[in-house]
Amino acid sequence: MSKLNRDVLYLIFEELQDDINTLYSCISINKTWCETIIPILWRNPLKYDLKNKKKKFLLNIIISHLPDELKKNLKKSLKNKKIDFFTNSYQRLLFDYISFCKHLNLIIIQRMICIEYKMKRIIMNEVVNLFINGNTKFTHLYIPQEFDYQIHLISGAKNCFSAIEFLSCSTCINNNILIGLAEICRSIKNLRIVIVFKKNNNHEIVRLIEAQRKLFDIDLSYDFYTLDETLKNSLMNLSLPYLQILKVKGVPIRVLIGLIENTSGSLIEVQLYYEDRDDINNERIIQAIYQNCPNLKHLQVMLLNSNILELEKLLIKCQYLNVLYLICLTPNNSDWDNLFEVLVRSSPTNLFKFKFSCSISILESLKLFFDNWNGRHPMLLQLDQMRNVIRSSRYPMLLQLDQMRSVEDLEEKYKAKGMVKKFKINFFNFFGELNERTFFF
């Protein structure tokens, strides 16, 4: 009965894993509740939006796992800083919190240590060794830029990192770390890479990608657009036969096309934000997508008015598409009328979730879009409009409120007619970059 009670509690608290306030309030109920909740909270303790005071307390708990003698020595070395971690033998932690961690976020840990402690190198080294102890199998690993701690050489690293499914890093970390991780980590599913330009670009990132047997989600972004040709060619020639999700920002067009072509038709989600905003390159991207992604369900792409007919070919060929996010560079309303005619005429049956980013007011054109949507699945529509359009007005706040009221009126009208299920407008300062805003649906 006691075992059943714990199992039921665990399932309940799992559902509340993102509700930190509720979980904290439940810890003090009794010992069983506390012992059930603590491992859930410490699975990824740094994911919560903690205030500085709580971050400091969290860091002190982490450091409190260090051996007593080492804590005493650190406290002496840092005598000019206010240190709160436990140094007396009778002040024992109730749990081995480190053992519950599945997410090792070295980015946030390093940031906290830099803020709190002057001798950050010494403490960071001890904390890294504390987490990489051979007993914990991490599923998520986040590595800071310019990171040079040889984590792959620490005793127990192979066991700790052999089950990594998510990795976030940049190409400017120590070259040997990437080589070591490529040998240990073979089951990464989600990979987040920032390619940072420097004299010696880290080509070992390609080896790391090629070593993965289960990779289905890549988020690739460039901090600087200029890259050496060798790395460009290496990325273009990557074989990614199982990749299902591709998210890229600032990637050169020929690299991006090469990545899409090398997925063997497995992509179901493509989110693109790139700098080559000309008719020819935009057309090449759209062509690469509909020629290589027959199973596509979710698409984010930039669109010029001259490429609207190319988009129609994509709509016809990608019959599984159900979410479409267009970052539109169309300069006037006549182009929007043309786009909406194409969407009504050629959208596959499952496509009724739309998001548009634009620099002009398109509410009048939307009325035509809604009117012609009659007889189809009621659409979910999110409109992102640049704030500088509003600011050009003499009374920007009044104009913004007026547009929001117009959206509400349109939503109410076309909900009643059955063309719209939900319609929302956002205002922002620039065209939305990858993952900056989520869909409301």
Secondary structure, DSSP 8 states (H G I E B T S, - for coil): -HHHHHHHHHHHHHHTTT-HHHHHHHHTS-HHHHHHHHHHHTTSGGGS---HHHHHHHHHHHHTTS-HHHHHHHHHHTTTS---S--STT---SS-GGGG--EEEHHHHHHHHHHH-S-HHHHHHHHHHHH-SSS---SEEE--TT----GGGSTTHHHHHTT--EEEEETTS-HHHHHHHHHH-----EEEEEE---SS--THHHHHHHT-SS--EEEEEESSS---HHHHHHHHT---TT--EEEEES--HHHHHHHHHTTTT--SEEEEE-S--SHHHHHHHHHHHHHH-TT--EEEEEE-GGGHHHHHHHHHH-TT--EEEEEE---SHHHHHHHHHHHHHH--TT--EEEEEESS--HHHHHHHHHHTTTS--EEEEEEEEHHHHHTSSSHHHHHHHHHHHHHHHHHHHHHHTSEEEEEEEEESS---TTSS----
